[in-house]
Amino acid sequence: MWKNVGIHMSGSFFSGACVVKLDEKGRFVLPQEKRYGLVEEGKCEFVIGLGIGGCLAIYKKSVIQKIVEKFKKNQHVAKFQKFFTLFFSTLHETECDKIGRVTLPDNLKDAVGIDREMVVAGVMDKIELWPRKLYEENLRELIEGKSNDKSLAKMIEEAFGLLHQEEEVSPTAAVTAAMNPLYVSPNE
């Protein structure tokens, strides 16, 4: 179904955001440029799961496979069991239909509070699906400096500071990062 359209996606990343609406069957149209970024081996198949901060995340099958391989190494570590159960029991393998629609399962919509409108946001190697109201509140608080986390200026400074860091990682962070591919050091 998915033929090569001349877009080379290796080494690329997802970015940009747009608002989409769910229809009465819980479907939304995934923007075309994001669909192309999900295509692997000629197929637009992917996995939707819980994301960080109140969103859902769409992962390419190859990305979710890397996460699984890393998690397998720690599947018997007690402190991760609840997370593994919640994360893997809510993963939903799916694909787009002929016109690019994706059906969101009720349990995932309910888990993050997606109702009628949501924001589809490209974030590096995944696509996040946010309840529109929450996304807009988070963005407004961040821009206005009212975020509980940090100011936008501080976040930008720290994020761009990562570009200048050497690849040296503390032993604790290396072990933690190896156990959790989504790990971000509390010092960052």
N, C-alpha and C positions, 0 to 999 in steps of 0.2 A: 504494500500500500504506500509506503513512504519511499519515494525515489530520491536519488541524489539531485539536489537542486543547486548544486554548485557552491554551497556554503560550507566552508571548512571550519569545524567547530573545535578541533583539538587545540588545547592551550587557551581556549576562550573562557569567558565567565558570564554569568547572568547579571544583568543590571537593569535599572529602570523600574518604574512602578505605574500601574494603572488601576482604575476601579472597574470591577466587573459585577454583573448581577447574576444571582442564582435564579433559575427558572423554577416552576412549580414542582419539577422532579428532582430538584437539588443539583442541577447541572450548571456549569458555567463554561464560557468559551475561553480557552487558554490562548493568550495572544500568540500569533504566528511565530514571531521571532523566538519566543520561549519554547514553543513546540519544537522548532528546528534544533534548538540546543539540547533537547532531550533525546533526539534520535540516535540510536546505537544499532549497528548491524542492520540498518534499513528499517528499524521498527521504532515507533514512538511509544514505548512502554516504560513505566516508571513506578515509583513507590511514593505514597503519601503517608506521612506520619506526624507525630507531635513534634513541634519545634520549640525553640527557646523563647520565653517571654510572653506566651499567650498566642502563638500562631501555629499554623500547620506548615510542614515543609515537604516540598516535592524534591525527591532525589532521583538522579539517574540510577538505573539498575547497577551500573559499575561502581558508583559511589557507595550505594548501600551495601554492596558486596564487600568493599574495603572496610566499612564500618563493622560488618558482621565478623570478618576475619579478625579484626583487632579485639572485638568484644569476646569472641570465643576463648581467647587466651585467659579471660578473667570471669568466665561464666560461673565459676564456683566460689567467687569471692562474695561473702555475705553482704557487704555494704552496697553492692551493686544489684542485688537480686530484685528489689522492688522496682528500681528503674528499668532493668532488663524486661521484667514482666510487663510493665506499663508500655514501654517503648515497642517491644516486639508484638504484643497482643493487639496493638492499635495500628500496626503497619497495614497498608492497603495497597496491593499491587493492582495497577489499572493501566489504561491507555486512553487516548483520545478517539472519539468516533470520527466519521468521515468529514465532519465540519469543524472539528477541533474542540468538541465539548467533552468535559470531564465530569463525572458524577462524584459528588462528595458523599461518603457514607454519613448517615445521621449521627453515629457515635462520635465521629471526628468533628463534625459541625458543632454539635452540642458541647464537646469538650472545650472548645475555644470561644464559643459564643458567636459563631458566624450565623447571620440571619439571612438577610436579602442581598446586601452588598458587601463586597470585600475588596481588599487591595491585593493585587498580585505583584509582588516585589522580587526582583532578581537580586540575589545576594551571593556572589561568588559562585560556588559550586552547587547551589540549591535555589529553589524558588520558594518564597514564603507566601503564605495565604493568611492575611490578617482580617479580622473584623474591621470594617472601615472606620467605625467610631474610635476603636482602640488605637489603630494606626495613626489617625489624625490627632488624637489626644497626645500620644507619645511624641509625634513630630512637633506639635505646637509647644509642648512643655520643654522639649529639648532646645528648640530655637529661641524660646523666650527665657531660657536659663532657669526654668522651674522644675527640671527633672530631678527626681530623687537620687538618680545615679551620679551624674556629674554634669557640668556645663558642656555645651557643644564645643566650645573653644578648647576645653581641657581634653575632651574625647578626641578631637581632631589632632591636638598636639601629641597625645599618647599614641594614637594609631599611626601617625606619620613617623613618630619616633621609632616605631618597630622597623621601619625601613632602614634605619641606621644602626640597628643592633647587630652585633656579631651573632653567629649561629651557636654561640655558647649557651647551654641551657643547664640550670642547676640539676643535680641528681634527682631531687624530689620532683621537680617539674617534669623531668624526662620520664620518670616512672609513672607519674600521674597522667601525663599526656599519652603515654603508651597504652594505658588502661582505658583512656577515654579520648577518642579522637575529637570530641567537641570541647575538650578541656581548655579553659583560659585561666592562666595563673591569676590568683587574687592580687598579686603585686602589679599586674598590668592594668 
